[in-house]
């Protein structure tokens, strides 16, 4: 009788651990807010990086043709994907010069979704090119 109870407890613990593994998938959101028909490439200087999941955020200052500086937000992939592509806080850091290609936000704010790769201080990192 005691072993049956112990087996039930173990079964509940194992099942609940599988639910915890799936939680990051439930938290993931779509890229539907971005313009999938047009890509833009901008170059600027990183002002801040937020190494958070489900998507990391990179803030850069970009000089517009009129000479004005605009701060853009680039939404990248998961932190683990950036690290697997060779990026780290030592590389992707404030002060670094970056060139990023992405999809602009449909509401035309200065917010983009990163595509496949990033050039940081002249070196390419990402799925298609990189370190």
Secondary structure, DSSP 4 states (H G I P E B T S, - for coil): -HHHHHHHHHHHHHHHHHHHHHHHHHH----TTB-SS--EEEEEEEEEEE--SS--EEEEEEE-TTS-EEEEEEE---HHHHHHTT--TTTS-TT-EEEEEEEEBTT-SSEEEEEEEEEETTEEEESSS--
